[in-house]
Amino acid sequence: MTKADLVNEISKTTGVEKAAVLETIEKFMEIVKDSLAHGENVYLRGFGSFIVKTRSAKTARNISQNTTIVIPEHKIPAFKPAKVFMQDVK
């Protein structure tokens, strides 16, 4: 399902205009991105959590130059589904 499909489905089931639904979805994604960028997790009860995970530093190989490189510690966004969400998907 794409963002356009999501907008169409929400608009059809709620009766709200597509433009308003799109604006709401865009704002939601912007707020989640900004929160994660500032190190704040976003918790949605019954759905899941958008969290920031820290990947530790590691060594890797550059095969084309046959050298080793060090990848420094960095943070990545992640999603952890709620138990209810997981049960519904199963």
Distance bins in CASP14 RR format, pairs under 12 A and 6 or more apart:
PFRMAT RR
TARGET T0000
AUTHOR 0000-0000-0000
RMODE 2
METHOD distances of the structure
MODEL  1
1 7 0 0 0 0 0 1 0 0 0 0 0
1 8 0 0 0 0 1 0 0 0 0 0 0
1 9 1 0 0 1 0 0 0 0 0 0 0
1 10 0 0 0 0 0 1 0 0 0 0 0
2 8 0 0 0 0 1 0 0 0 0 0 0
2 9 0 0 0 0 0 1 0 0 0 0 0
2 25 0 0 0 0 0 1 0 0 0 0 0
3 9 0 0 0 0 0 1 0 0 0 0 0
3 10 0 0 0 0 0 1 0 0 0 0 0
3 18 0 0 0 0 0 1 0 0 0 0 0
3 21 0 0 0 0 0 1 0 0 0 0 0
3 22 1 0 0 1 0 0 0 0 0 0 0
3 24 0 0 0 0 0 1 0 0 0 0 0
3 25 1 0 0 1 0 0 0 0 0 0 0
3 26 0 0 0 0 1 0 0 0 0 0 0
3 28 0 0 0 0 0 1 0 0 0 0 0
3 29 0 0 0 0 1 0 0 0 0 0 0
4 10 0 0 0 0 0 1 0 0 0 0 0
4 11 0 0 0 0 0 1 0 0 0 0 0
4 18 0 0 0 0 1 0 0 0 0 0 0
4 21 0 0 0 0 0 1 0 0 0 0 0
4 22 0 0 0 0 1 0 0 0 0 0 0
4 25 0 0 0 0 0 1 0 0 0 0 0
5 11 0 0 0 0 0 1 0 0 0 0 0
5 12 0 0 0 0 0 1 0 0 0 0 0
5 18 0 0 0 0 0 1 0 0 0 0 0
5 21 0 0 0 0 0 1 0 0 0 0 0
5 22 0 0 0 0 0 1 0 0 0 0 0
5 25 0 0 0 0 0 1 0 0 0 0 0
6 12 0 0 0 0 0 1 0 0 0 0 0
6 13 0 0 0 0 0 1 0 0 0 0 0
6 18 0 0 0 0 0 1 0 0 0 0 0
6 21 0 0 0 0 1 0 0 0 0 0 0
6 22 0 0 0 0 1 0 0 0 0 0 0
6 24 0 0 0 0 0 1 0 0 0 0 0
6 25 1 0 0 1 0 0 0 0 0 0 0
6 26 0 0 0 0 0 1 0 0 0 0 0
6 28 0 0 0 0 0 1 0 0 0 0 0
6 29 0 0 0 0 0 1 0 0 0 0 0
7 13 0 0 0 0 0 1 0 0 0 0 0
7 14 0 0 0 0 0 1 0 0 0 0 0
7 15 0 0 0 0 0 1 0 0 0 0 0
7 16 0 0 0 0 1 0 0 0 0 0 0
7 17 0 0 0 0 0 1 0 0 0 0 0
7 18 1 0 1 0 0 0 0 0 0 0 0
7 19 0 0 0 0 1 0 0 0 0 0 0
7 20 0 0 0 0 1 0 0 0 0 0 0
7 21 1 0 1 0 0 0 0 0 0 0 0
7 22 1 0 1 0 0 0 0 0 0 0 0
7 23 0 0 0 0 1 0 0 0 0 0 0
7 24 0 0 0 0 1 0 0 0 0 0 0
7 25 1 0 0 1 0 0 0 0 0 0 0
7 26 0 0 0 0 1 0 0 0 0 0 0
7 28 0 0 0 0 0 1 0 0 0 0 0
8 14 0 0 0 0 0 1 0 0 0 0 0
8 15 0 0 0 0 0 1 0 0 0 0 0
8 16 0 0 0 0 0 1 0 0 0 0 0
8 17 0 0 0 0 0 1 0 0 0 0 0
8 18 1 0 0 1 0 0 0 0 0 0 0
8 21 0 0 0 0 1 0 0 0 0 0 0
8 22 0 0 0 0 1 0 0 0 0 0 0
8 25 0 0 0 0 0 1 0 0 0 0 0
9 15 0 0 0 0 0 1 0 0 0 0 0
9 16 0 0 0 0 0 1 0 0 0 0 0
9 18 0 0 0 0 0 1 0 0 0 0 0
9 21 0 0 0 0 1 0 0 0 0 0 0
9 25 0 0 0 0 0 1 0 0 0 0 0
10 16 1 0 0 1 0 0 0 0 0 0 0
10 17 0 0 0 0 0 1 0 0 0 0 0
10 18 0 0 0 0 1 0 0 0 0 0 0
10 20 0 0 0 0 1 0 0 0 0 0 0
10 21 1 0 1 0 0 0 0 0 0 0 0
10 22 0 0 0 0 1 0 0 0 0 0 0
10 23 0 0 0 0 0 1 0 0 0 0 0
10 24 0 0 0 0 1 0 0 0 0 0 0
10 25 1 0 0 1 0 0 0 0 0 0 0
10 28 0 0 0 0 0 1 0 0 0 0 0
11 17 1 0 0 1 0 0 0 0 0 0 0
11 18 1 0 1 0 0 0 0 0 0 0 0
11 19 0 0 0 0 1 0 0 0 0 0 0
11 20 0 0 0 0 1 0 0 0 0 0 0
11 21 1 0 1 0 0 0 0 0 0 0 0
11 22 0 0 0 0 1 0 0 0 0 0 0
11 23 0 0 0 0 0 1 0 0 0 0 0
11 24 0 0 0 0 0 1 0 0 0 0 0
11 25 0 0 0 0 0 1 0 0 0 0 0
12 18 0 0 0 0 1 0 0 0 0 0 0
12 21 0 0 0 0 1 0 0 0 0 0 0
13 21 0 0 0 0 0 1 0 0 0 0 0
14 20 0 0 0 0 1 0 0 0 0 0 0
14 21 1 0 0 1 0 0 0 0 0 0 0
14 24 0 0 0 0 0 1 0 0 0 0 0
15 21 0 0 0 0 1 0 0 0 0 0 0
16 22 0 0 0 0 0 1 0 0 0 0 0
16 23 0 0 0 0 0 1 0 0 0 0 0
16 24 0 0 0 0 1 0 0 0 0 0 0
16 25 0 0 0 0 0 1 0 0 0 0 0
17 23 0 0 0 0 1 0 0 0 0 0 0
17 24 0 0 0 0 0 1 0 0 0 0 0
18 24 0 0 0 0 0 1 0 0 0 0 0
18 25 0 0 0 0 0 1 0 0 0 0 0
19 25 0 0 0 0 0 1 0 0 0 0 0
19 26 0 0 0 0 0 1 0 0 0 0 0
20 26 0 0 0 0 0 1 0 0 0 0 0
20 27 0 0 0 0 0 1 0 0 0 0 0
21 27 0 0 0 0 0 1 0 0 0 0 0
21 28 0 0 0 0 0 1 0 0 0 0 0
22 28 0 0 0 0 0 1 0 0 0 0 0
22 29 0 0 0 0 0 1 0 0 0 0 0
23 29 0 0 0 0 0 1 0 0 0 0 0
23 30 0 0 0 0 0 1 0 0 0 0 0
24 30 0 0 0 0 0 1 0 0 0 0 0
24 31 0 0 0 0 0 1 0 0 0 0 0
25 31 0 0 0 0 0 1 0 0 0 0 0
25 32 0 0 0 0 0 1 0 0 0 0 0
26 32 0 0 0 0 0 1 0 0 0 0 0
26 33 0 0 0 0 0 1 0 0 0 0 0
27 33 0 0 0 0 0 1 0 0 0 0 0
27 34 0 0 0 0 0 1 0 0 0 0 0
28 34 0 0 0 0 0 1 0 0 0 0 0
28 35 0 0 0 0 0 1 0 0 0 0 0
28 42 0 0 0 0 1 0 0 0 0 0 0
28 44 0 0 0 0 0 1 0 0 0 0 0
28 47 0 0 0 0 0 1 0 0 0 0 0
28 50 0 0 0 0 0 1 0 0 0 0 0
29 35 0 0 0 0 0 1 0 0 0 0 0
29 36 0 0 0 0 0 1 0 0 0 0 0
29 42 0 0 0 0 0 1 0 0 0 0 0
29 50 0 0 0 0 0 1 0 0 0 0 0
29 77 0 0 0 0 0 1 0 0 0 0 0
30 36 0 0 0 0 0 1 0 0 0 0 0
30 37 0 0 0 0 0 1 0 0 0 0 0
30 42 0 0 0 0 0 1 0 0 0 0 0
31 37 0 0 0 0 0 1 0 0 0 0 0
31 38 0 0 0 0 0 1 0 0 0 0 0
31 40 0 0 0 0 0 1 0 0 0 0 0
31 42 1 0 0 1 0 0 0 0 0 0 0
31 44 0 0 0 0 0 1 0 0 0 0 0
31 50 0 0 0 0 0 1 0 0 0 0 0
32 38 0 0 0 0 0 1 0 0 0 0 0
32 39 0 0 0 0 0 1 0 0 0 0 0
32 40 0 0 0 0 1 0 0 0 0 0 0
32 41 0 0 0 0 1 0 0 0 0 0 0
32 42 1 0 1 0 0 0 0 0 0 0 0
32 43 0 0 0 0 0 1 0 0 0 0 0
32 44 0 0 0 0 1 0 0 0 0 0 0
32 47 0 0 0 0 0 1 0 0 0 0 0
32 48 0 0 0 0 0 1 0 0 0 0 0
32 49 0 0 0 0 0 1 0 0 0 0 0
32 50 1 0 1 0 0 0 0 0 0 0 0
32 51 0 0 0 0 0 1 0 0 0 0 0
32 52 0 0 0 0 0 1 0 0 0 0 0
32 77 0 0 0 0 1 0 0 0 0 0 0
32 79 0 0 0 0 1 0 0 0 0 0 0
33 39 0 0 0 0 0 1 0 0 0 0 0
33 40 0 0 0 0 0 1 0 0 0 0 0
33 42 0 0 0 0 1 0 0 0 0 0 0
33 50 0 0 0 0 1 0 0 0 0 0 0
33 52 0 0 0 0 0 1 0 0 0 0 0
33 77 0 0 0 0 1 0 0 0 0 0 0
34 40 0 0 0 0 1 0 0 0 0 0 0
34 42 0 0 0 0 1 0 0 0 0 0 0
34 50 0 0 0 0 0 1 0 0 0 0 0
34 77 0 0 0 0 0 1 0 0 0 0 0
35 41 1 0 0 1 0 0 0 0 0 0 0
35 42 1 0 1 0 0 0 0 0 0 0 0
35 43 0 0 0 0 0 1 0 0 0 0 0
35 44 0 0 0 0 0 1 0 0 0 0 0
35 49 0 0 0 0 0 1 0 0 0 0 0
35 50 1 0 0 1 0 0 0 0 0 0 0
35 51 0 0 0 0 0 1 0 0 0 0 0
35 52 0 0 0 0 1 0 0 0 0 0 0
35 77 0 0 0 0 0 1 0 0 0 0 0
36 42 1 0 0 1 0 0 0 0 0 0 0
36 49 0 0 0 0 0 1 0 0 0 0 0
36 50 1 0 0 1 0 0 0 0 0 0 0
36 51 1 0 0 1 0 0 0 0 0 0 0
36 52 1 0 1 0 0 0 0 0 0 0 0
36 53 0 0 0 0 0 1 0 0 0 0 0
36 75 0 0 0 0 1 0 0 0 0 0 0
36 76 0 0 0 0 1 0 0 0 0 0 0
36 77 1 0 1 0 0 0 0 0 0 0 0
36 78 0 0 0 0 1 0 0 0 0 0 0
36 79 0 0 0 0 0 1 0 0 0 0 0
37 50 0 0 0 0 0 1 0 0 0 0 0
37 52 0 0 0 0 1 0 0 0 0 0 0
37 75 0 0 0 0 1 0 0 0 0 0 0
37 76 0 0 0 0 0 1 0 0 0 0 0
37 77 0 0 0 0 1 0 0 0 0 0 0
38 52 0 0 0 0 1 0 0 0 0 0 0
38 75 0 0 0 0 0 1 0 0 0 0 0
39 50 0 0 0 0 0 1 0 0 0 0 0
39 51 0 0 0 0 1 0 0 0 0 0 0
39 52 1 0 1 0 0 0 0 0 0 0 0
39 53 0 0 0 0 0 1 0 0 0 0 0
39 54 0 0 0 0 0 1 0 0 0 0 0
39 75 1 0 0 1 0 0 0 0 0 0 0
39 76 0 0 0 0 0 1 0 0 0 0 0
39 77 0 0 0 0 1 0 0 0 0 0 0
40 49 0 0 0 0 0 1 0 0 0 0 0
40 50 0 0 0 0 1 0 0 0 0 0 0
40 51 0 0 0 0 1 0 0 0 0 0 0
40 52 0 0 0 0 1 0 0 0 0 0 0
40 77 0 0 0 0 0 1 0 0 0 0 0
41 48 0 0 0 0 0 1 0 0 0 0 0
41 49 1 0 1 0 0 0 0 0 0 0 0
41 50 1 0 0 1 0 0 0 0 0 0 0
41 51 1 0 1 0 0 0 0 0 0 0 0
41 52 1 0 0 1 0 0 0 0 0 0 0
41 53 0 0 0 0 0 1 0 0 0 0 0
41 75 0 0 0 0 0 1 0 0 0 0 0
41 77 0 0 0 0 1 0 0 0 0 0 0
41 78 0 0 0 0 1 0 0 0 0 0 0
41 79 0 0 0 0 0 1 0 0 0 0 0
41 80 0 0 0 0 1 0 0 0 0 0 0
42 48 0 0 0 0 1 0 0 0 0 0 0
42 49 1 0 0 1 0 0 0 0 0 0 0
42 50 1 0 1 0 0 0 0 0 0 0 0
42 51 1 0 0 1 0 0 0 0 0 0 0
42 52 0 0 0 0 1 0 0 0 0 0 0
42 77 0 0 0 0 1 0 0 0 0 0 0
42 78 0 0 0 0 0 1 0 0 0 0 0
42 79 0 0 0 0 1 0 0 0 0 0 0
42 80 0 0 0 0 0 1 0 0 0 0 0
43 49 1 0 1 0 0 0 0 0 0 0 0
43 50 0 0 0 0 1 0 0 0 0 0 0
43 51 0 0 0 0 1 0 0 0 0 0 0
43 79 0 0 0 0 0 1 0 0 0 0 0
43 80 0 0 0 0 1 0 0 0 0 0 0
43 81 0 0 0 0 0 1 0 0 0 0 0
43 82 0 0 0 0 1 0 0 0 0 0 0
44 50 1 0 0 1 0 0 0 0 0 0 0
44 51 0 0 0 0 0 1 0 0 0 0 0
44 79 0 0 0 0 0 1 0 0 0 0 0
44 80 0 0 0 0 0 1 0 0 0 0 0
44 81 0 0 0 0 0 1 0 0 0 0 0
44 82 1 0 0 1 0 0 0 0 0 0 0
44 84 0 0 0 0 0 1 0 0 0 0 0
44 85 0 0 0 0 1 0 0 0 0 0 0
45 82 1 0 0 1 0 0 0 0 0 0 0
45 83 0 0 0 0 0 1 0 0 0 0 0
45 84 0 0 0 0 1 0 0 0 0 0 0
45 85 0 0 0 0 0 1 0 0 0 0 0
46 80 0 0 0 0 0 1 0 0 0 0 0
46 81 0 0 0 0 1 0 0 0 0 0 0
46 82 1 0 1 0 0 0 0 0 0 0 0
46 83 0 0 0 0 1 0 0 0 0 0 0
46 84 1 0 1 0 0 0 0 0 0 0 0
46 85 1 0 0 1 0 0 0 0 0 0 0
46 86 0 0 0 0 0 1 0 0 0 0 0
46 87 0 0 0 0 0 1 0 0 0 0 0
46 88 0 0 0 0 1 0 0 0 0 0 0
47 79 0 0 0 0 1 0 0 0 0 0 0
47 80 0 0 0 0 0 1 0 0 0 0 0
47 81 1 0 0 1 0 0 0 0 0 0 0
47 82 1 0 1 0 0 0 0 0 0 0 0
47 83 0 0 0 0 0 1 0 0 0 0 0
47 84 0 0 0 0 1 0 0 0 0 0 0
47 85 1 0 1 0 0 0 0 0 0 0 0
47 86 0 0 0 0 0 1 0 0 0 0 0
47 88 0 0 0 0 0 1 0 0 0 0 0
47 89 0 0 0 0 0 1 0 0 0 0 0
48 78 0 0 0 0 0 1 0 0 0 0 0
48 79 1 0 0 1 0 0 0 0 0 0 0
48 80 1 0 0 1 0 0 0 0 0 0 0
48 81 1 0 1 0 0 0 0 0 0 0 0
48 82 1 0 1 0 0 0 0 0 0 0 0
48 83 0 0 0 0 1 0 0 0 0 0 0
48 84 0 0 0 0 1 0 0 0 0 0 0
48 85 1 0 1 0 0 0 0 0 0 0 0
48 86 0 0 0 0 1 0 0 0 0 0 0
48 88 0 0 0 0 0 1 0 0 0 0 0
48 89 0 0 0 0 0 1 0 0 0 0 0
49 77 0 0 0 0 0 1 0 0 0 0 0
49 78 0 0 0 0 1 0 0 0 0 0 0
49 79 1 0 0 1 0 0 0 0 0 0 0
49 80 1 0 1 0 0 0 0 0 0 0 0
49 81 0 0 0 0 1 0 0 0 0 0 0
49 82 1 0 0 1 0 0 0 0 0 0 0
49 83 0 0 0 0 0 1 0 0 0 0 0
49 85 0 0 0 0 0 1 0 0 0 0 0
50 76 0 0 0 0 0 1 0 0 0 0 0
50 77 1 0 0 1 0 0 0 0 0 0 0
50 78 1 0 0 1 0 0 0 0 0 0 0
50 79 1 0 1 0 0 0 0 0 0 0 0
50 80 0 0 0 0 1 0 0 0 0 0 0
50 81 0 0 0 0 0 1 0 0 0 0 0
50 82 0 0 0 0 0 1 0 0 0 0 0
51 75 0 0 0 0 0 1 0 0 0 0 0
51 76 0 0 0 0 1 0 0 0 0 0 0
51 77 1 0 0 1 0 0 0 0 0 0 0
51 78 1 0 1 0 0 0 0 0 0 0 0
51 79 1 0 0 1 0 0 0 0 0 0 0
51 80 1 0 1 0 0 0 0 0 0 0 0
51 81 0 0 0 0 0 1 0 0 0 0 0
52 74 0 0 0 0 0 1 0 0 0 0 0
52 75 1 0 1 0 0 0 0 0 0 0 0
52 76 1 0 0 1 0 0 0 0 0 0 0
52 77 1 0 0 1 0 0 0 0 0 0 0
52 78 1 0 0 1 0 0 0 0 0 0 0
52 79 0 0 0 0 0 1 0 0 0 0 0
52 80 0 0 0 0 0 1 0 0 0 0 0
53 73 0 0 0 0 0 1 0 0 0 0 0
53 74 0 0 0 0 1 0 0 0 0 0 0
53 75 1 0 0 1 0 0 0 0 0 0 0
53 76 1 0 1 0 0 0 0 0 0 0 0
53 77 1 0 0 1 0 0 0 0 0 0 0
53 78 1 0 1 0 0 0 0 0 0 0 0
53 79 0 0 0 0 0 1 0 0 0 0 0
53 80 0 0 0 0 1 0 0 0 0 0 0
54 72 0 0 0 0 0 1 0 0 0 0 0
54 73 1 0 0 1 0 0 0 0 0 0 0
54 74 1 0 0 1 0 0 0 0 0 0 0
54 75 1 0 1 0 0 0 0 0 0 0 0
54 76 0 0 0 0 1 0 0 0 0 0 0
54 77 0 0 0 0 0 1 0 0 0 0 0
54 78 0 0 0 0 0 1 0 0 0 0 0
55 71 0 0 0 0 1 0 0 0 0 0 0
55 72 0 0 0 0 1 0 0 0 0 0 0
55 73 1 0 0 1 0 0 0 0 0 0 0
55 74 1 0 1 0 0 0 0 0 0 0 0
55 75 1 0 0 1 0 0 0 0 0 0 0
55 76 1 0 1 0 0 0 0 0 0 0 0
55 77 0 0 0 0 0 1 0 0 0 0 0
55 78 0 0 0 0 0 1 0 0 0 0 0
56 70 0 0 0 0 0 1 0 0 0 0 0
56 71 0 0 0 0 1 0 0 0 0 0 0
56 72 0 0 0 0 1 0 0 0 0 0 0
56 73 1 0 1 0 0 0 0 0 0 0 0
56 74 0 0 0 0 1 0 0 0 0 0 0
56 75 0 0 0 0 0 1 0 0 0 0 0
56 76 0 0 0 0 0 1 0 0 0 0 0
57 69 0 0 0 0 0 1 0 0 0 0 0
57 70 1 0 0 1 0 0 0 0 0 0 0
57 71 1 0 0 1 0 0 0 0 0 0 0
57 72 1 0 1 0 0 0 0 0 0 0 0
57 73 1 0 1 0 0 0 0 0 0 0 0
57 74 0 0 0 0 1 0 0 0 0 0 0
58 68 0 0 0 0 0 1 0 0 0 0 0
58 69 0 0 0 0 1 0 0 0 0 0 0
58 70 1 0 0 1 0 0 0 0 0 0 0
58 71 1 0 1 0 0 0 0 0 0 0 0
58 72 0 0 0 0 1 0 0 0 0 0 0
58 73 0 0 0 0 1 0 0 0 0 0 0
58 74 0 0 0 0 0 1 0 0 0 0 0
59 67 0 0 0 0 0 1 0 0 0 0 0
59 68 1 0 1 0 0 0 0 0 0 0 0
59 69 1 0 0 1 0 0 0 0 0 0 0
59 70 1 0 1 0 0 0 0 0 0 0 0
59 71 1 0 0 1 0 0 0 0 0 0 0
59 72 0 0 0 0 0 1 0 0 0 0 0
60 67 0 0 0 0 1 0 0 0 0 0 0
60 68 1 0 0 1 0 0 0 0 0 0 0
60 69 1 0 1 0 0 0 0 0 0 0 0
60 70 1 0 0 1 0 0 0 0 0 0 0
60 71 1 0 1 0 0 0 0 0 0 0 0
60 72 0 0 0 0 0 1 0 0 0 0 0
61 67 1 0 0 1 0 0 0 0 0 0 0
61 68 1 0 1 0 0 0 0 0 0 0 0
61 69 1 0 0 1 0 0 0 0 0 0 0
61 70 0 0 0 0 0 1 0 0 0 0 0
61 71 0 0 0 0 0 1 0 0 0 0 0
62 68 1 0 0 1 0 0 0 0 0 0 0
62 69 1 0 1 0 0 0 0 0 0 0 0
62 70 0 0 0 0 0 1 0 0 0 0 0
62 71 0 0 0 0 0 1 0 0 0 0 0
63 69 0 0 0 0 0 1 0 0 0 0 0
79 85 0 0 0 0 1 0 0 0 0 0 0
79 86 0 0 0 0 0 1 0 0 0 0 0
80 86 0 0 0 0 1 0 0 0 0 0 0
81 87 0 0 0 0 1 0 0 0 0 0 0
81 88 0 0 0 0 1 0 0 0 0 0 0
81 89 1 0 0 1 0 0 0 0 0 0 0
81 90 0 0 0 0 0 1 0 0 0 0 0
82 88 0 0 0 0 1 0 0 0 0 0 0
82 89 0 0 0 0 0 1 0 0 0 0 0
83 89 0 0 0 0 0 1 0 0 0 0 0
83 90 0 0 0 0 0 1 0 0 0 0 0
84 90 0 0 0 0 0 1 0 0 0 0 0
END
